[in-house]
Amino acid sequence: MARPVESFRWDMLQPLIAAHERMGTGVRWSPPTWTATSKLIRSCEAMGQAESGRLVEMYKNSKERLSPLSDPIDVLFPSV
């Protein structure tokens, strides 16, 4: 359980604050780029499309093998 804010010991942060101050203004900050994230999203979209095609084929094969019965996926369950 987290400690209440009143009892937080700020002196524990002194080493971190001191290290930050030692870094000085020589450290340059640049905004993050979304290049890697965009690549990951495109890869996931491509994988999803490929997987979708594979699942459609599996569904078609299942329907053919189960014929004249229906595929269990086709069952509509009533919402409660």
Distance bins in CASP14 RR format, pairs under 12 A and 6 or more apart:
PFRMAT RR
TARGET T0000
AUTHOR 0000-0000-0000
RMODE 2
METHOD distances of the structure
MODEL  1
1 7 0 0 0 0 0 1 0 0 0 0 0
2 8 0 0 0 0 1 0 0 0 0 0 0
3 9 0 0 0 0 1 0 0 0 0 0 0
3 12 0 0 0 0 0 1 0 0 0 0 0
10 16 0 0 0 0 0 1 0 0 0 0 0
10 17 0 0 0 0 1 0 0 0 0 0 0
11 17 0 0 0 0 0 1 0 0 0 0 0
11 18 0 0 0 0 0 1 0 0 0 0 0
13 19 0 0 0 0 0 1 0 0 0 0 0
13 20 0 0 0 0 1 0 0 0 0 0 0
14 20 0 0 0 0 0 1 0 0 0 0 0
14 21 0 0 0 0 0 1 0 0 0 0 0
15 21 0 0 0 0 0 1 0 0 0 0 0
15 22 0 0 0 0 0 1 0 0 0 0 0
16 22 0 0 0 0 0 1 0 0 0 0 0
16 23 0 0 0 0 0 1 0 0 0 0 0
17 23 0 0 0 0 0 1 0 0 0 0 0
18 24 0 0 0 0 0 1 0 0 0 0 0
19 27 0 0 0 0 0 1 0 0 0 0 0
20 27 0 0 0 0 1 0 0 0 0 0 0
21 27 0 0 0 0 0 1 0 0 0 0 0
23 29 0 0 0 0 0 1 0 0 0 0 0
32 38 0 0 0 0 0 1 0 0 0 0 0
33 39 0 0 0 0 0 1 0 0 0 0 0
34 40 0 0 0 0 1 0 0 0 0 0 0
34 41 0 0 0 0 1 0 0 0 0 0 0
34 42 0 0 0 0 0 1 0 0 0 0 0
35 41 0 0 0 0 0 1 0 0 0 0 0
35 42 0 0 0 0 0 1 0 0 0 0 0
36 42 0 0 0 0 0 1 0 0 0 0 0
36 43 0 0 0 0 0 1 0 0 0 0 0
37 43 0 0 0 0 0 1 0 0 0 0 0
37 44 0 0 0 0 0 1 0 0 0 0 0
38 44 0 0 0 0 0 1 0 0 0 0 0
38 45 0 0 0 0 0 1 0 0 0 0 0
39 45 0 0 0 0 0 1 0 0 0 0 0
39 46 0 0 0 0 0 1 0 0 0 0 0
40 46 0 0 0 0 0 1 0 0 0 0 0
40 47 0 0 0 0 0 1 0 0 0 0 0
41 47 0 0 0 0 0 1 0 0 0 0 0
41 48 0 0 0 0 0 1 0 0 0 0 0
42 48 0 0 0 0 0 1 0 0 0 0 0
42 49 0 0 0 0 0 1 0 0 0 0 0
43 49 0 0 0 0 0 1 0 0 0 0 0
43 50 0 0 0 0 0 1 0 0 0 0 0
44 50 0 0 0 0 0 1 0 0 0 0 0
44 51 0 0 0 0 0 1 0 0 0 0 0
45 51 0 0 0 0 0 1 0 0 0 0 0
45 52 0 0 0 0 0 1 0 0 0 0 0
46 52 0 0 0 0 0 1 0 0 0 0 0
46 53 0 0 0 0 0 1 0 0 0 0 0
47 53 0 0 0 0 0 1 0 0 0 0 0
47 54 0 0 0 0 0 1 0 0 0 0 0
48 54 0 0 0 0 1 0 0 0 0 0 0
48 55 0 0 0 0 1 0 0 0 0 0 0
48 56 0 0 0 0 0 1 0 0 0 0 0
49 55 0 0 0 0 0 1 0 0 0 0 0
49 56 0 0 0 0 0 1 0 0 0 0 0
50 56 0 0 0 0 0 1 0 0 0 0 0
50 57 0 0 0 0 0 1 0 0 0 0 0
51 57 0 0 0 0 0 1 0 0 0 0 0
51 58 0 0 0 0 0 1 0 0 0 0 0
52 58 0 0 0 0 0 1 0 0 0 0 0
52 59 0 0 0 0 0 1 0 0 0 0 0
53 59 0 0 0 0 1 0 0 0 0 0 0
53 60 0 0 0 0 0 1 0 0 0 0 0
54 60 0 0 0 0 0 1 0 0 0 0 0
54 61 0 0 0 0 0 1 0 0 0 0 0
55 61 0 0 0 0 0 1 0 0 0 0 0
55 62 0 0 0 0 0 1 0 0 0 0 0
55 73 0 0 0 0 0 1 0 0 0 0 0
56 62 0 0 0 0 0 1 0 0 0 0 0
56 63 0 0 0 0 0 1 0 0 0 0 0
56 73 0 0 0 0 0 1 0 0 0 0 0
57 63 0 0 0 0 0 1 0 0 0 0 0
57 64 0 0 0 0 0 1 0 0 0 0 0
58 64 0 0 0 0 0 1 0 0 0 0 0
58 65 0 0 0 0 0 1 0 0 0 0 0
58 71 0 0 0 0 0 1 0 0 0 0 0
58 73 0 0 0 0 0 1 0 0 0 0 0
59 65 0 0 0 0 0 1 0 0 0 0 0
59 66 0 0 0 0 0 1 0 0 0 0 0
59 70 0 0 0 0 0 1 0 0 0 0 0
59 71 1 0 0 1 0 0 0 0 0 0 0
59 72 0 0 0 0 0 1 0 0 0 0 0
59 73 1 0 0 1 0 0 0 0 0 0 0
59 74 0 0 0 0 1 0 0 0 0 0 0
60 66 0 0 0 0 0 1 0 0 0 0 0
60 67 0 0 0 0 0 1 0 0 0 0 0
60 71 0 0 0 0 1 0 0 0 0 0 0
60 73 0 0 0 0 0 1 0 0 0 0 0
61 67 0 0 0 0 0 1 0 0 0 0 0
61 71 0 0 0 0 0 1 0 0 0 0 0
62 69 0 0 0 0 0 1 0 0 0 0 0
62 70 0 0 0 0 0 1 0 0 0 0 0
62 71 1 0 1 0 0 0 0 0 0 0 0
62 72 0 0 0 0 1 0 0 0 0 0 0
62 73 1 0 0 1 0 0 0 0 0 0 0
62 74 0 0 0 0 1 0 0 0 0 0 0
63 69 0 0 0 0 1 0 0 0 0 0 0
63 70 1 0 0 1 0 0 0 0 0 0 0
63 71 1 0 1 0 0 0 0 0 0 0 0
63 72 0 0 0 0 0 1 0 0 0 0 0
63 73 0 0 0 0 1 0 0 0 0 0 0
63 74 0 0 0 0 1 0 0 0 0 0 0
64 70 0 0 0 0 0 1 0 0 0 0 0
64 71 0 0 0 0 1 0 0 0 0 0 0
65 71 0 0 0 0 1 0 0 0 0 0 0
66 72 0 0 0 0 1 0 0 0 0 0 0
66 73 0 0 0 0 0 1 0 0 0 0 0
66 74 0 0 0 0 1 0 0 0 0 0 0
67 74 0 0 0 0 0 1 0 0 0 0 0
69 75 0 0 0 0 0 1 0 0 0 0 0
70 76 0 0 0 0 0 1 0 0 0 0 0
END
